[in-house]
């Protein structure tokens, strides 16, 4: 968990509570770009996600969807559910691989997972408090909640792959840590294989099968995500290029065009 915590420290997590009360009828969450966190405090509900996934939740539970999973919540007529709902916004250089590693839907009864339930309840309490530190508390509790969920997924062999799976592998964990510690280094597959103390071919195969992408593509995706963060902070393109491992701004621009179909400057303009 130490390596996971290191990566989580670089993640921006925000929870935006938008509903609290008794839910009647059907609530749809379609086409949303955010994740969702629902706390069923009492009552009963039916959760529909995707084409064929259906869950009936009959006890107080945390329902967590880390990514933008379209879903609907149907309330029970006999046991009207009392819910607290929040959008969850995760920003990280590893966001894509983090989300791919966690199940699309996690339903955690509070009786079985008290730590996660307590954190969720505390998060929602802060959301409706009048404290001057309210927003800071919500962000910190969101980070704690996600770390607890990741630990639960790892402990219960629920990780589907991605960077989380790599962090549970003793040799790949060293590689991921090295890349994140020095993203600007001129990494090669041979060099990363040396960090893992493996042959080049064995390392390349293990990395691709575990993480779901090649070492070079992982590095490129991470550098682009890191570049976006720096550009969003108004760091000049030439400085950003050097910080993420490219000699010149033109080299970063080529990578941007290849992966995103636009230049760094155009990306910034479209973002405004």
HELIX and SHEET records of a PDB file:
HELIX    1   1 UNK A    2  UNK A    8  1                                   7    
HELIX    2   2 UNK A   95  UNK A  101  1                                   7    
HELIX    3   3 UNK A  114  UNK A  127  1                                  14    
HELIX    4   4 UNK A  134  UNK A  155  1                                  22    
HELIX    5   5 UNK A  162  UNK A  167  1                                   6    
HELIX    6   6 UNK A  170  UNK A  181  1                                  12    
HELIX    7   7 UNK A  189  UNK A  196  1                                   8    
HELIX    8   8 UNK A  200  UNK A  211  1                                  12    
HELIX    9   9 UNK A  215  UNK A  232  1                                  18    
HELIX   10  10 UNK A  237  UNK A  243  1                                   7    
HELIX   11  11 UNK A  249  UNK A  260  1                                  12    
HELIX   12  12 UNK A  264  UNK A  271  1                                   8    
SHEET    1   A 5 UNK A  12  UNK A  22  0                                        
SHEET    2   A 5 UNK A  82  UNK A  91 -1                                        
SHEET    3   A 5 UNK A  35  UNK A  42 -1                                        
SHEET    4   A 5 UNK A  61  UNK A  65 -1                                        
SHEET    5   A 5 UNK A 106  UNK A 109 -1                                        
SHEET    1   B 4 UNK A  26  UNK A  29  0                                        
SHEET    2   B 4 UNK A  71  UNK A  75 -1                                        
SHEET    3   B 4 UNK A  45  UNK A  49 -1                                        
SHEET    4   B 4 UNK A  53  UNK A  57 -1                                        
END                                                                             
